[in-house]
Amino acid sequence: VGRPCCAIHNCPLPLTSNRARFCVAHAERKPLCAVEGCEAPRCAGRLTCDILQHQALEDRYKAPGKSFSLLTHRRQRAYERVGEGAEGAEKAEGEGDVEM
C-alpha cells in the first residue's frame, strides 16, 4: 500500500487531497474520459465519455461483486459466522464444566 498518486503513470507529484485523481500539474485531464488514450470529454456524472464501450468499462468497474460492496458483504457474513460460532462455543464450554 502506498500513498495516493496521480492517475498519470509514474507521476511523482503529490495529490492535493486523497479524493483527487490528478496532481496540480495534470489537473487539466480531469474533464476528459478516464480511459487511457481517450481525449473525449466526460459525460455528466461519469468518469467516461459517451462511447458505449468506455461506459461499459466504467459500469463493470463499479459493478457490485467487483468492488467495495462485495468486500463489505463478505465481512458482514464473516462477523455473523463468528458471532454464531462464539455462542455455540460458550454453550459447549458451559456443559462440560464441573465444580469440585
C-alpha positions as CSV (number, residue, x, y, z in Angstrom):
1,V,0.0,0.0,0.0
2,G,1.5,3.3,-1.0
3,R,0.5,6.9,-0.9
4,P,-2.3,8.1,-3.2
5,C,-0.9,9.1,-6.5
6,C,-1.8,10.9,-9.7
7,A,-3.7,8.9,-12.4
8,I,-0.9,9.7,-14.9
9,H,1.6,6.7,-14.8
10,N,4.8,7.4,-12.9
11,C,3.9,10.9,-11.9
12,P,5.9,11.7,-8.7
13,L,3.8,14.8,-7.7
14,P,1.5,14.5,-4.7
15,L,-2.3,14.9,-4.9
16,T,-4.0,17.9,-3.4
17,S,-6.3,15.6,-1.4
18,N,-6.9,11.9,-1.0
19,R,-10.0,12.1,-3.2
20,A,-8.2,13.8,-6.1
21,R,-7.4,11.8,-9.2
22,F,-4.8,14.1,-10.6
23,C,-2.0,16.2,-9.2
24,V,-1.8,20.0,-9.9
25,A,0.3,19.5,-13.0
26,H,-2.2,17.1,-14.6
27,A,-5.4,18.7,-13.3
28,E,-6.4,19.7,-16.9
29,R,-7.1,16.0,-17.5
30,K,-10.0,16.0,-15.0
31,P,-12.7,16.8,-17.6
32,L,-11.5,14.1,-20.0
33,C,-12.5,10.5,-20.3
34,A,-10.8,8.2,-17.8
35,V,-10.0,5.6,-20.5
36,E,-6.3,5.7,-21.3
37,G,-5.7,7.3,-24.7
38,C,-9.2,8.8,-25.0
39,E,-9.3,12.6,-25.2
40,A,-13.1,13.0,-25.4
41,P,-14.9,15.0,-22.7
42,R,-16.6,13.1,-19.9
43,C,-20.3,12.8,-19.6
44,A,-22.0,14.5,-16.7
45,G,-21.9,12.2,-13.6
46,R,-19.5,9.8,-15.1
47,L,-15.7,9.3,-15.4
48,T,-16.0,8.2,-19.1
49,C,-17.2,9.8,-22.4
50,D,-20.3,8.9,-24.4
51,I,-18.6,6.0,-26.2
52,L,-20.6,2.9,-25.2
53,Q,-17.5,0.7,-24.8
54,H,-16.0,3.2,-22.3
55,Q,-19.2,3.4,-20.3
56,A,-19.4,-0.4,-20.2
57,L,-15.8,-0.4,-18.8
58,E,-16.8,2.1,-16.1
59,D,-20.0,0.1,-15.3
60,R,-18.1,-3.1,-15.0
61,Y,-15.5,-1.4,-12.7
62,K,-18.2,-0.1,-10.4
63,A,-20.4,-3.2,-10.5
64,P,-21.4,-4.9,-7.2
65,G,-19.3,-8.0,-6.8
66,K,-16.2,-6.4,-8.3
67,S,-15.9,-3.6,-5.7
68,F,-16.1,-2.5,-2.1
69,S,-19.7,-3.7,-1.8
70,L,-18.6,-7.3,-2.2
71,L,-16.0,-6.9,0.5
72,T,-18.4,-5.3,2.8
73,H,-20.9,-8.1,2.3
74,R,-18.3,-10.7,2.9
75,R,-17.1,-9.0,6.1
76,Q,-20.6,-8.8,7.4
77,R,-21.2,-12.5,6.8
78,A,-17.9,-13.4,8.4
79,Y,-18.8,-11.4,11.5
80,E,-22.2,-13.1,11.6
81,R,-20.5,-16.5,11.4
82,V,-18.0,-15.6,14.2
83,G,-20.9,-14.5,16.4
84,E,-22.8,-17.7,15.8
85,G,-19.6,-19.8,16.5
86,A,-18.9,-17.9,19.7
87,E,-22.4,-18.5,21.1
88,G,-22.1,-22.2,20.3
89,A,-18.6,-22.4,21.9
90,E,-19.9,-20.8,25.1
91,K,-22.7,-23.3,25.3
92,A,-20.3,-26.2,24.8
93,E,-17.9,-24.9,27.4
94,G,-20.7,-24.5,30.0
95,E,-22.0,-28.0,29.5
96,G,-18.7,-29.7,30.4
97,D,-17.8,-27.7,33.5
98,V,-18.0,-29.5,36.8
99,E,-17.1,-27.8,40.0
100,M,-15.2,-29.7,42.7
